Amino acid sequence: MAHPAQIKIPATYYRGGTSKGVFFRRQDLPAPAQEPGEARDKILLRVIGSPDPYGQQIDGMGGATSSTSKTVILDKSSQPDHDVDYLFGQVAINKAFVDWSGNCGNLTAAVGACAISGGLVDPERIPENGICTVRIWQKNISKTIIAHVPITNGEVQETGDFELDGVTFPAAEVVIEFMDPADGEGSMFPTGNLVDDLEVPGIGTFKATMINAGIPTIFVNAADIGYTGTELQKDINGDAAALERFETMRAYGAVKMGLIADISEAAARQHTPKIAFVAPATDYQASSGKQIAASDIDVCVRALSMGKLHHAMMGTASVAIATAAAVPGTLVNLAAGGGERDAVTFGHPSGTLRVGAAASEVNGDWKADKAVMSRSARVIMEGFVRVPGDTF
């Protein structure tokens, strides 16, 4: 029986922040996949190696974690005063599903570099040496992001001495500004409250801060759910009952935030919202063995992504953490000691991260003005990915 040959698609495999993903220019995709739809999703699923009932993504580029099951499509921007349109697809590991509901903050660190190298930024805007400011339109959430990408001899500088907890080797620093980072329409606090009582049938009622900033996120107190805020992946990801509780809490929180109408819809919206838990600064040992002192951080935060505790911290969740910390009275702010602040340093499973944020209150409504963080990115491999010709 004859079988169709594989087709080649130009692609670049990037590490961005603490994530990895396969990057495409829209014009390089097969014609049926250049627009949203079934063909695009089928190609991305096959590239990553999903759905995989074994949970390993052996037959694709994915790394069998939420941080490494990611795809990006870039295009010359259709928005005024922007360089590149950035569309992010979170690929489920064991389901035939691509979630387009939110951004990836970590991979944002690679978007500017990829846009420059891929010819999507006007050459006149790229200095011979210095910093290239890339104006990104984040299509998933219709927001502006500014990436400050170092340039040496007219090319993206990837190597350097900037160290990022959760990434083994140093690289060049990329400063990212998330402008007006509230995710979606309406209030930054969709319930109208800084703290709500989140009722989860069969589990309990918990104090929760639910915020749309960076990515919709539900924050609860670690102590209220039996944790310390110093947990590592091994402490939670092997506990099926705990993961099920978190997913149930996330589903009910999504309903309360107005993101879904019924908890049954949560399974088709795995990427958003995120659920996280916070605790006052505490000494702990990071997953690398590094000792984190309470005096080095303002607050401990742990977050789940795609049903598992994240090994470090999602970039978009970092925006949510910093923005919530900047608003007096949220659970994140209170865990960090309360009061006003324009930046927060939080402890996560792999170490620490400092994120600046500005929030303002206008006529009783809070608004996220900007969040700023440093990340790094580099090309791991470039060329072509191959998928069977009958994939789509």
C-alpha positions, 0 to 999 in steps of 0.5 A: 500500500502506497503512503504519502511522503513527508513534507518539509516545513521551514521552522526554528526550535527556540528556547525562550525563557524557561520554555521551548517551542517550534517557531514558524513564519506564517508564509512558510506554512502549507497554504491550508494552515496559513489561516486558523482552522483544522488543517493548522491544528493538525499540522501543529499537533503532528509537529509536536507529537500529539496526541500521545497516549504514552505522554512522551511525545516521542514522535515529535518535537515536544518534550512531554511537559507544558513548557515544551509542548508549544508552537508559535506563528509569526507574521509581518504585523498588520497593526500600525506601529508594530513589527510582528504579529505573534500567535501562540498555540499551547499543544495538549500532550495526550489530547488532539487539542491546541489551546489558542486562549492565551499568551506564552510569556516565556516564549515572548523572549524569543519572538523579537529575535526570531522576527529579526532573523526571519526578516519581519523587522524593517532592516532600518530599525536594526542597529549594527550594534546595540539594542533593537526595540521590537514592537510585538502584537500579541494576537491571542490577547490583542496586546502590545509587548516590547522586546529589547533585543541585543544586536552585535555586528548586525545580528541577534546576540544570543550568548551572554552572562545573564543567568535565569533560574530554571535555565542551566546556561547563561545567555544574553539578556532580553528585557520585555515590557508587557504594555497594559497587560490585562488579559481580555476585556473588562475589569482586571478583577473580573468579579469586582473584588480583590479577594473572593470566596471561591466555593468548590463543591466537595472540596471547600471554600477558599479565599482567592484573588482572581486577576486578568493580567498577563494571563487569567490567574487564580491565586489561593493561600498555600496554607488554606490548601495544606501546602507551604508554598515551598513545594517542588514538582516531585511533591505535587505532580505524583499526587493524582488526587492533588492534581485533580483537586487543583483542576476542579478548583481551576474549573470553578474559578474559571466559571467565577471569572466568566471565562467559561459558562460551566465547569465541563468547558474547562477541559477544552480550555487547559491553558487558561486560567492558571491556578497558583498558591502563595505564601510568605517568604520562607527559606527553601531548597530549589530543585537545583539544590540552590538554597533560597533565603527568605531574605532574598524574596518577597513571597513564595509562589507555585503555579500549575500549567496544563495540569501539572506544577510548573518547574519554574514560573510561566512568564505570563503568570509572572506578570499576574504575580507582579501586578497582583502584588502591586495592588494592596489587599490581594492575596499576593500583596498580603503574602508579600507583606502588604503595602504599595510596591512597584516590583516583586521578587518571588521564589519559585521551584527553580529559584527566584525572579524579579518582575516590575509592575505598575497598577493604578486605580481609576474611579474604583477600577484597577488597571495594569499599566505595565510589567517588565521582566528580563528573560533570555532566548536562543536558537537550538535548531533551525531548518525544517520539520517534517510531517506526513503528507496526509496529516491535514 
